[in-house]
Each structure stands twice: as C-alpha cells, then as structure tokens.
C-alpha cells in the first residue's frame, strides 16, 4: 500500500521535469534523495534515491506516456505548480502539488492526491517532500533508476525499476 502510493507520487514527480518549459528549473544531474512524509503514516519518512541525468526528461516522458492522461507544470513566481491525472492499480489518481527551491541542490513541497475509486480503501492522501542533491549517481545506477534504500523490516535497497519490470502485466497496464 505504502509503496503504491509513493510510486504514484514519484510518477507525478518524475513527469514534472519532462513537461517543464524553459522557465521551470531543471534538477542538477546526479543522485537525488526524496524524503517523503504522508499524512496516513505519521512519524514515518519514506526515502527514494533517484538518479537524474541530462536525458531524464525524455525517459520520464516515455515511461509515463501510458499512465498519465494529463500532466501540467507551470512556474508562478518562486513556486512550481504540478497537476497530473494518472492511472494506478485501477484507480484514477489526480495529483496537485507546489514546490520551491533552487532545484540545483534542494527543493521542497507538498502533493495532494485523490483516488477514484479509492485505492486499497484510501480516497485521498497528502504528502510532504524534501529533495536534496547527494552527489554523483551510484556506480552501476542508470539515469532514471529509483532505489528505495531504507524500507522497514529488512526490505531496504529495493530497486523500484526492477520490481516494476517484473510485475505481471495487469489489465490496463
């Protein structure tokens, strides 16, 4: 459940740079840590390490093409506003968010998502996120790779990209 919600949020975030215009800041290439906190999981911080490269925008656009009907990103003053409509596990996921920062070393913001029909009983969620640049991507990590380093109960180091590739094809995917 936690993984599905965070995956939907990461999908929305990954598509944001893909559709950005020239006035929207581009993340510095390298390894970024996204620290996310959801209202439904008070006190728990979910971390994802994302390898960003010069061509990540094209990769994100390709990966999201079949799952998102709408992604709109616009800069308003010092904020970047995101709105997306995607599909996840049979639900329509509408996400709205607002982010600010220099996007070269860090940025932060909030996303609100609604699920129709509810996803595993959840109709909506709010997530706060802080992202910081850690340095170069890890050896062997490719641009676009997402690693979940600190899941509880010994599940750390999960490679989200490999896990998603190995899932059986579900209707609508």
N, C-alpha and C positions, 0 to 999 in steps of 0.2 A: 504494500500500500504506500508506504513512505517513498519507496523507490519510484513507483509510478507517478506520484505527484511531483516529486523532484525532477523526474525525467521530463514531464510535460513542461515544467518551468524552465528547465535547461533548454528544451527545444525552442521555446519562445525567445530565450536569451540568445541562443545560437543564431536564430534567424534575424535578429535585430541588426547586427553589423552587415548581414548580407544585403539588406534592402536599404541601407543607410545612404543618404545623399552626401555630397562633399562637405556640407556644413556640420555633419554629425561626426563627433570624434571617433577615431579608429583606435582600437586597442593596440598596444605595443606588442609585437611578436614575442613569443616566449611562453613560459608556464605561468598560468594564472590560477590562483586559488579563489574559488567562490565559497564563501561561508554563508549558509542559508539557515534561517530560523523560521519555522512555521507555527502559526497560532495553535494548531492541533497538537503540537509536540513541544510544550513549554519547557525551557531549560535544555533542549537538545539542539546542537548545531551540526548540520549536515555539511560536509565539505566535499567539493569536487575540484580536481585539478584538471584544467583544460589547456591543451597545447594549441596556442594561437600562432598562425603564420600569415605571411603576406597573402596567401591564396585561400585563407579560411573562409572568406566571404563567399567565394564561388562554391566551396564544398558545402557550406551551410545551406545555401540556396538549393543545391541539388538534393541534399538529404531531406530537407523539409518540404520539397515540392509536392509530394503526395499526401502529406499530413496536414498542411495548413492551407485553408481556403483564403485567409486574409492575414497579412502582416503589414502594419503601418508603423513607421518610425519617423518622428519629427523632433527637431530641436526647437524649444521655446525658451528663450533667454538662456539660463545656465542649466536647464534640465533637458534630458532626452526622454520623450514620451513614447511608449510602446503599446500597441494594441494588436492582438492576434486572435484568430479563430482557428483552432486545430482539432484534430481527432485523436483520441487516446482511449484504447480499450473499449470502444463502442460509445464513448461519450463525446459530445461537442464541448471543447474546452475554450472558453472565452477568457483571455488574459489581458489585463490593463496594468501598466506599470510606469514608474517615473524614476529616473536615475540621474545622478550628478556626480561630478568628479573630474579629474584631468584625463582619465582613460589611458594615460601613459604609465601610471604607477598604481592608481587605485580609483575605484568608483563605488557608489553605494546607492541603494534604492529599495523600492517596495513593489511587489506584484500582487494583484488580487485576481484569482481565477474562480470561475463558476463552471460547474459540470452539469450538462443536461444530456441524458439522465444522470443522476448522482453517480459518482464513481466510487464503487465499494461503500455506498452509503453516505458519501461526502458530497454535499451540494456546492460548497464553496470553501476557499482557503485563502489566507493572506500569508505572504512570505516576505521577510526582510532579507536583503542580501548585501554583503560587503565583498568586494573583489579586490585583490591586490596582486601585483606582478611579483613573481618569486625569482625569476631569472630565466635562463635558457630552458627549453623543454628537456625532459629526462632522456638519457641515452636510450635509443630504441623507440621512443614515443614519437608518433607521427602527428602532423598537423591535423587537428580535429579530434584527436583522441581525448576521451574523458575518463579519468581514473577516480574512483571513489575510495580514498585512502583510509578512512577511519570509521567504517561501519561497525556497529557494536557486535558483540558475540563472535569475534574472530573472523568476521567477513571482510576485513579491510583489504585494500588493494584490488578490489573488483574493477575490471576493465569494462565499462558500460558499453563501449562499442562492440566488443567481442560478445558480450552477453546478448545484446540486441540482435546481432547477426545469427546467433544460434537458437533464437526463439523460433518455435514452429510458426508457420505463416497462418495468421488468423484471418477470418473474413474481414475484408475492408482494409487489410494491410498490404 
